């Protein structure tokens, strides 16, 4: 989506991005890491369209923060064997 102009930025782990790039026959050199988000450096990812309603994005942020703060996110990770790197 990024290279097709449908998104301005993506959030992904390097591992996942390298696999996606390889599958689409692109070069990883076309991408530039802007910031590492250690809290998301695992096998989980989410993306929103650059045209997404800001209320929706903020709703997700609040819900994610609540899941993390309550310990529920850790339970989900454990259930699905998701290991933070």
Rosetta silent file (secondary structure, phi, psi, omega in degrees, C-alpha in Angstrom):
SEQUENCE: XXXXXXXXXXXXXXXXXXXXXXXXXXXXXXXXXXXXXXXXXXXXXXXXXXXXXXXXXXXXXXXXXXXXXXXXXXXXXXXXXXXXX
SCORE:     score description
SCORE:     0.000 S_00000001
   1 L     0.000  -36.944 -179.482    0.000    0.000    0.000 S_00000001
   2 L   -63.652  -49.192 -178.053    2.855    2.361    0.766 S_00000001
   3 L   -72.451  -16.638  177.171    4.558    1.928   -2.604 S_00000001
   4 L   -94.196    4.225  177.418    1.219    2.190   -4.389 S_00000001
   5 L    78.582   13.670 -179.044    0.515    5.567   -2.732 S_00000001
   6 L   -92.952   -4.303  176.669   -2.367    4.269   -0.617 S_00000001
   7 L  -148.861  150.072  178.701   -0.548    4.973    2.678 S_00000001
   8 L   -93.134  -26.152 -175.779    2.012    7.529    3.801 S_00000001
   9 L  -153.553  151.145  175.790    3.559    5.425    6.552 S_00000001
  10 L  -128.551  155.383  176.943    3.353    1.876    7.832 S_00000001
  11 L  -117.024  118.074 -175.725    3.939    0.326   11.213 S_00000001
  12 L  -158.103  154.933  170.975    5.596   -3.065   11.034 S_00000001
  13 L   -75.651  155.869  178.628    8.304   -5.176   12.554 S_00000001
  14 H   -61.990  -38.306  179.881   11.436   -5.479   10.435 S_00000001
  15 H   -60.406  -51.387 -179.079   10.883   -9.220   10.194 S_00000001
  16 H   -64.123  -43.493 -179.559    7.340   -8.875    8.870 S_00000001
  17 H   -61.529  -42.660 -179.304    8.258   -6.027    6.547 S_00000001
  18 H   -63.270  -37.372  177.136   11.160   -7.947    5.037 S_00000001
  19 H   -67.648  -42.068  179.060    8.862  -10.907    4.325 S_00000001
  20 H   -64.591  -46.122 -179.267    6.176   -8.704    2.773 S_00000001
  21 H   -60.383  -44.570  179.605    8.721   -6.818    0.672 S_00000001
  22 H   -62.598  -43.619 -178.819   10.270  -10.057   -0.544 S_00000001
  23 H   -64.489  -30.131 -179.264    6.866  -11.523   -1.422 S_00000001
  24 L   -93.759    4.360  179.106    5.988   -8.406   -3.441 S_00000001
  25 L    61.635   36.160  173.710    9.393   -8.382   -5.212 S_00000001
  26 L  -103.360  169.354  176.728   10.407   -4.986   -3.820 S_00000001
  27 L  -100.324  134.143  177.498   13.727   -3.996   -2.327 S_00000001
  28 H   -62.096  -22.284  178.920   13.930   -3.360    1.406 S_00000001
  29 H   -64.485  -17.403  178.791   16.280   -0.483    0.484 S_00000001
  30 H   -76.572   -8.864 -176.803   13.204    1.468   -0.703 S_00000001
  31 L  -107.594  147.907  179.471   12.046    1.726    2.919 S_00000001
  32 L  -126.426  125.341  177.090   13.354    3.991    5.650 S_00000001
  33 L   -74.281  123.918  179.653   12.935    3.267    9.353 S_00000001
  34 L   -92.548  -41.914 -177.253   11.596    6.408   10.981 S_00000001
  35 L  -159.521  139.312  174.400   11.249    5.268   14.572 S_00000001
  36 L   -90.444  129.892  177.781   11.454    2.034   16.481 S_00000001
  37 L  -110.360   93.103 -173.988    8.434    1.360   18.657 S_00000001
  38 H   -58.168  -34.468 -179.719    9.731   -1.186   21.142 S_00000001
  39 H   -64.327  -21.864 -179.554    6.272   -1.858   22.578 S_00000001
  40 H  -109.847   11.236  179.074    5.216   -3.075   19.152 S_00000001
  41 L   -82.757   68.561  179.062    8.396   -4.953   18.251 S_00000001
  42 L  -149.685 -162.112 -176.699    6.711   -8.322   18.283 S_00000001
  43 L   -87.945   13.776  178.179    4.516  -10.396   16.023 S_00000001
  44 L  -103.429  143.434  174.857    1.515   -8.088   16.349 S_00000001
  45 L  -153.160  157.292  176.358    0.724   -5.328   13.892 S_00000001
  46 L  -151.283  149.365  179.262   -2.117   -3.062   12.888 S_00000001
  47 L  -140.427  149.042  175.047   -2.527   -0.450   10.195 S_00000001
  48 L  -122.785  146.592  174.154   -5.036    2.251    9.422 S_00000001
  49 L   -61.353  148.333  178.222   -5.676    3.898    6.076 S_00000001
  50 L   -64.036  -14.219  177.920   -4.210    7.383    5.837 S_00000001
  51 L   -99.990   10.313 -178.776   -7.833    8.493    5.402 S_00000001
  52 L   -61.984  144.653  176.584   -9.036    6.748    8.580 S_00000001
  53 L   -62.047  128.293 -177.947  -11.307    8.698   10.856 S_00000001
  54 H   -61.059  -31.672  177.228   -9.181   10.146   13.651 S_00000001
  55 H   -63.021  -40.068  178.484  -11.870    9.188   16.181 S_00000001
  56 H   -63.691  -45.688  179.677  -11.501    5.546   15.138 S_00000001
  57 H   -62.321  -44.996  179.160   -7.723    5.670   15.503 S_00000001
  58 H   -65.420  -36.270  176.207   -7.988    7.336   18.908 S_00000001
  59 H   -60.995  -44.279  178.108  -10.599    4.776   19.982 S_00000001
  60 H   -61.838  -45.772 -179.080   -8.148    1.995   19.075 S_00000001
  61 H   -58.142  -44.587  179.458   -5.318    3.711   20.961 S_00000001
  62 H   -64.365  -43.755 -179.132   -7.441    3.994   24.107 S_00000001
  63 H   -64.636  -40.947  179.068   -8.628    0.388   23.829 S_00000001
  64 H   -64.165  -43.225  178.928   -5.082   -0.876   23.272 S_00000001
  65 H   -61.925  -39.694  178.468   -3.830    1.104   26.264 S_00000001
  66 H   -66.001  -44.325  177.608   -6.660   -0.351   28.367 S_00000001
  67 H   -60.262  -42.739 -179.089   -5.874   -3.921   27.239 S_00000001
  68 H   -67.017  -46.224 -177.495   -2.221   -3.402   28.033 S_00000001
  69 H   -66.090  -31.637 -177.728   -2.865   -1.759   31.405 S_00000001
  70 H   -82.927  -11.733 -176.920   -5.332   -4.413   32.547 S_00000001
  71 L    89.714   -6.308 -178.813   -2.992   -7.276   31.710 S_00000001
  72 H   -64.449  -36.453  178.701   -5.450   -8.657   29.155 S_00000001
  73 H   -61.653  -41.301  177.462   -2.989   -8.084   26.304 S_00000001
  74 H   -62.547  -37.698  177.537   -0.420  -10.255   28.066 S_00000001
  75 H   -63.868  -41.855  179.183   -3.041  -13.004   28.443 S_00000001
  76 H   -64.559  -44.809  178.976   -3.807  -12.842   24.714 S_00000001
  77 H   -60.004  -43.080 -179.434   -0.106  -12.968   23.835 S_00000001
  78 H   -65.042  -44.098 -179.675    0.391  -15.956   26.095 S_00000001
  79 H   -57.558  -39.228 -175.188   -2.631  -17.773   24.657 S_00000001
  80 L  -102.298   13.242  177.494   -1.335  -17.349   21.090 S_00000001
  81 L    56.317   43.601  177.540    2.363  -17.808   21.927 S_00000001
  82 L   -94.418  118.661 -175.214    3.337  -14.279   20.911 S_00000001
  83 L  -108.075  124.826  175.170    6.776  -13.506   22.304 S_00000001
  84 L   -68.518  137.597  178.145    8.060   -9.940   22.647 S_00000001
  85 L   -96.988    0.000    0.000   11.499   -9.496   21.193 S_00000001
